Amino acid sequence: MEPSVVLIISVAAAVIAITGWGIYISFGPPSKELADPYEDHED
């Protein structure tokens, strides 16, 4: 396989993994622990 194809596949896999992790953190079970700074400091 060409080195450029391996690089493209590796970068695409990393982007997909980071996006999936971000979605999981934002909307999955860990999101219950996230705090909203705007709700904490209402004026």
Backbone atoms as SQL, in Angstrom:
CREATE TABLE atoms (id INTEGER PRIMARY KEY, chain TEXT, resi INTEGER, resn TEXT, atom TEXT, x REAL, y REAL, z REAL);
INSERT INTO atoms VALUES
  (1, 'A', 1, 'MET', 'N', 0.843, -1.182, 0.000),
  (2, 'A', 1, 'MET', 'CA', 0.000, 0.000, 0.000),
  (3, 'A', 1, 'MET', 'C', 0.889, 1.247, 0.000),
  (4, 'A', 2, 'GLU', 'N', 0.438, 2.283, -0.665),
  (5, 'A', 2, 'GLU', 'CA', 1.204, 3.523, -0.744),
  (6, 'A', 2, 'GLU', 'C', 1.270, 4.208, 0.621),
  (7, 'A', 3, 'PRO', 'N', 2.390, 4.832, 0.937),
  (8, 'A', 3, 'PRO', 'CA', 2.495, 5.536, 2.225),
  (9, 'A', 3, 'PRO', 'C', 1.461, 6.660, 2.372),
  (10, 'A', 4, 'SER', 'N', 1.117, 7.323, 1.275),
  (11, 'A', 4, 'SER', 'CA', 0.130, 8.408, 1.368),
  (12, 'A', 4, 'SER', 'C', -1.253, 7.872, 1.740),
  (13, 'A', 5, 'VAL', 'N', -1.596, 6.675, 1.254),
  (14, 'A', 5, 'VAL', 'CA', -2.884, 6.064, 1.580),
  (15, 'A', 5, 'VAL', 'C', -2.917, 5.702, 3.060),
  (16, 'A', 6, 'VAL', 'N', -1.832, 5.180, 3.563),
  (17, 'A', 6, 'VAL', 'CA', -1.744, 4.829, 4.988),
  (18, 'A', 6, 'VAL', 'C', -1.885, 6.084, 5.845),
  (19, 'A', 7, 'LEU', 'N', -1.244, 7.165, 5.432),
  (20, 'A', 7, 'LEU', 'CA', -1.333, 8.422, 6.171),
  (21, 'A', 7, 'LEU', 'C', -2.764, 8.952, 6.168),
  (22, 'A', 8, 'ILE', 'N', -3.420, 8.940, 5.020),
  (23, 'A', 8, 'ILE', 'CA', -4.793, 9.430, 4.927),
  (24, 'A', 8, 'ILE', 'C', -5.726, 8.592, 5.791),
  (25, 'A', 9, 'ILE', 'N', -5.581, 7.282, 5.752),
  (26, 'A', 9, 'ILE', 'CA', -6.426, 6.404, 6.566),
  (27, 'A', 9, 'ILE', 'C', -6.160, 6.631, 8.051),
  (28, 'A', 10, 'SER', 'N', -4.909, 6.819, 8.426),
  (29, 'A', 10, 'SER', 'CA', -4.565, 7.058, 9.830),
  (30, 'A', 10, 'SER', 'C', -5.157, 8.376, 10.328),
  (31, 'A', 11, 'VAL', 'N', -5.040, 9.422, 9.541),
  (32, 'A', 11, 'VAL', 'CA', -5.587, 10.723, 9.932),
  (33, 'A', 11, 'VAL', 'C', -7.108, 10.649, 10.010),
  (34, 'A', 12, 'ALA', 'N', -7.742, 9.994, 9.045),
  (35, 'A', 12, 'ALA', 'CA', -9.200, 9.858, 9.057),
  (36, 'A', 12, 'ALA', 'C', -9.662, 9.069, 10.284),
  (37, 'A', 13, 'ALA', 'N', -8.958, 8.005, 10.620),
  (38, 'A', 13, 'ALA', 'CA', -9.316, 7.208, 11.791),
  (39, 'A', 13, 'ALA', 'C', -9.164, 8.028, 13.074),
  (40, 'A', 14, 'ALA', 'N', -8.116, 8.837, 13.149),
  (41, 'A', 14, 'ALA', 'CA', -7.916, 9.676, 14.338),
  (42, 'A', 14, 'ALA', 'C', -9.025, 10.717, 14.457),
  (43, 'A', 15, 'VAL', 'N', -9.404, 11.336, 13.353),
  (44, 'A', 15, 'VAL', 'CA', -10.470, 12.347, 13.382),
  (45, 'A', 15, 'VAL', 'C', -11.789, 11.706, 13.796),
  (46, 'A', 16, 'ILE', 'N', -12.102, 10.543, 13.263),
  (47, 'A', 16, 'ILE', 'CA', -13.339, 9.843, 13.619),
  (48, 'A', 16, 'ILE', 'C', -13.326, 9.441, 15.096),
  (49, 'A', 17, 'ALA', 'N', -12.187, 8.965, 15.578),
  (50, 'A', 17, 'ALA', 'CA', -12.087, 8.561, 16.979),
  (51, 'A', 17, 'ALA', 'C', -12.258, 9.755, 17.914),
  (52, 'A', 18, 'ILE', 'N', -11.626, 10.876, 17.602),
  (53, 'A', 18, 'ILE', 'CA', -11.735, 12.063, 18.450),
  (54, 'A', 18, 'ILE', 'C', -13.163, 12.603, 18.426),
  (55, 'A', 19, 'THR', 'N', -13.797, 12.581, 17.247),
  (56, 'A', 19, 'THR', 'CA', -15.183, 13.037, 17.144),
  (57, 'A', 19, 'THR', 'C', -16.110, 12.137, 17.956),
  (58, 'A', 20, 'GLY', 'N', -15.928, 10.838, 17.856),
  (59, 'A', 20, 'GLY', 'CA', -16.740, 9.895, 18.629),
  (60, 'A', 20, 'GLY', 'C', -16.549, 10.069, 20.119),
  (61, 'A', 21, 'TRP', 'N', -15.317, 10.288, 20.537),
  (62, 'A', 21, 'TRP', 'CA', -15.036, 10.513, 21.957),
  (63, 'A', 21, 'TRP', 'C', -15.705, 11.794, 22.445),
  (64, 'A', 22, 'GLY', 'N', -15.640, 12.844, 21.652),
  (65, 'A', 22, 'GLY', 'CA', -16.271, 14.106, 22.024),
  (66, 'A', 22, 'GLY', 'C', -17.778, 13.987, 22.141),
  (67, 'A', 23, 'ILE', 'N', -18.391, 13.272, 21.222),
  (68, 'A', 23, 'ILE', 'CA', -19.838, 13.062, 21.282),
  (69, 'A', 23, 'ILE', 'C', -20.205, 12.243, 22.510),
  (70, 'A', 24, 'TYR', 'N', -19.419, 11.221, 22.808),
  (71, 'A', 24, 'TYR', 'CA', -19.674, 10.399, 23.992),
  (72, 'A', 24, 'TYR', 'C', -19.567, 11.219, 25.267),
  (73, 'A', 25, 'ILE', 'N', -18.531, 12.053, 25.359),
  (74, 'A', 25, 'ILE', 'CA', -18.343, 12.885, 26.552),
  (75, 'A', 25, 'ILE', 'C', -19.472, 13.908, 26.669),
  (76, 'A', 26, 'SER', 'N', -19.920, 14.451, 25.537),
  (77, 'A', 26, 'SER', 'CA', -20.944, 15.499, 25.558),
  (78, 'A', 26, 'SER', 'C', -22.338, 14.978, 25.864),
  (79, 'A', 27, 'PHE', 'N', -22.679, 13.822, 25.315),
  (80, 'A', 27, 'PHE', 'CA', -24.051, 13.349, 25.405),
  (81, 'A', 27, 'PHE', 'C', -24.218, 12.018, 26.131),
  (82, 'A', 28, 'GLY', 'N', -23.133, 11.329, 26.420),
  (83, 'A', 28, 'GLY', 'CA', -23.210, 10.025, 27.072),
  (84, 'A', 28, 'GLY', 'C', -23.274, 10.148, 28.586),
  (85, 'A', 29, 'PRO', 'N', -23.083, 9.047, 29.282),
  (86, 'A', 29, 'PRO', 'CA', -23.142, 9.045, 30.745),
  (87, 'A', 29, 'PRO', 'C', -22.193, 10.047, 31.429),
  (88, 'A', 30, 'PRO', 'N', -20.978, 10.293, 30.909),
  (89, 'A', 30, 'PRO', 'CA', -20.112, 11.265, 31.593),
  (90, 'A', 30, 'PRO', 'C', -20.654, 12.696, 31.571),
  (91, 'A', 31, 'SER', 'N', -21.633, 12.981, 30.715),
  (92, 'A', 31, 'SER', 'CA', -22.149, 14.350, 30.630),
  (93, 'A', 31, 'SER', 'C', -22.873, 14.771, 31.905),
  (94, 'A', 32, 'LYS', 'N', -23.265, 13.828, 32.737),
  (95, 'A', 32, 'LYS', 'CA', -23.941, 14.154, 33.994),
  (96, 'A', 32, 'LYS', 'C', -23.001, 14.904, 34.940),
  (97, 'A', 33, 'GLU', 'N', -21.690, 14.690, 34.783),
  (98, 'A', 33, 'GLU', 'CA', -20.707, 15.324, 35.657),
  (99, 'A', 33, 'GLU', 'C', -20.284, 16.708, 35.158),
  (100, 'A', 34, 'LEU', 'N', -20.664, 17.078, 33.937),
  (101, 'A', 34, 'LEU', 'CA', -20.272, 18.369, 33.389),
  (102, 'A', 34, 'LEU', 'C', -21.088, 19.482, 34.048),
  (103, 'A', 35, 'ALA', 'N', -20.437, 20.593, 34.309),
  (104, 'A', 35, 'ALA', 'CA', -21.113, 21.732, 34.922),
  (105, 'A', 35, 'ALA', 'C', -21.286, 22.829, 33.881),
  (106, 'A', 36, 'ASP', 'N', -22.378, 23.562, 33.960),
  (107, 'A', 36, 'ASP', 'CA', -22.630, 24.680, 33.079),
  (108, 'A', 36, 'ASP', 'C', -22.201, 25.953, 33.795),
  (109, 'A', 37, 'PRO', 'N', -21.124, 26.606, 33.355),
  (110, 'A', 37, 'PRO', 'CA', -20.637, 27.775, 34.069),
  (111, 'A', 37, 'PRO', 'C', -21.645, 28.936, 34.063),
  (112, 'A', 38, 'TYR', 'N', -22.507, 29.001, 33.066),
  (113, 'A', 38, 'TYR', 'CA', -23.495, 30.073, 33.010),
  (114, 'A', 38, 'TYR', 'C', -24.601, 29.861, 34.040),
  (115, 'A', 39, 'GLU', 'N', -24.936, 28.621, 34.323),
  (116, 'A', 39, 'GLU', 'CA', -25.930, 28.344, 35.359),
  (117, 'A', 39, 'GLU', 'C', -25.346, 28.557, 36.755),
  (118, 'A', 40, 'ASP', 'N', -24.067, 28.295, 36.918),
  (119, 'A', 40, 'ASP', 'CA', -23.426, 28.423, 38.221),
  (120, 'A', 40, 'ASP', 'C', -23.294, 29.882, 38.663),
  (121, 'A', 41, 'HIS', 'N', -23.194, 30.815, 37.703),
  (122, 'A', 41, 'HIS', 'CA', -22.926, 32.209, 38.036),
  (123, 'A', 41, 'HIS', 'C', -23.972, 33.130, 37.431),
  (124, 'A', 42, 'GLU', 'N', -25.224, 32.891, 37.755),
  (125, 'A', 42, 'GLU', 'CA', -26.276, 33.772, 37.263),
  (126, 'A', 42, 'GLU', 'C', -26.243, 35.097, 38.013),
  (127, 'A', 43, 'ASP', 'N', -26.443, 36.160, 37.276),
  (128, 'A', 43, 'ASP', 'CA', -26.443, 37.498, 37.898),
  (129, 'A', 43, 'ASP', 'C', -27.844, 37.945, 38.209);
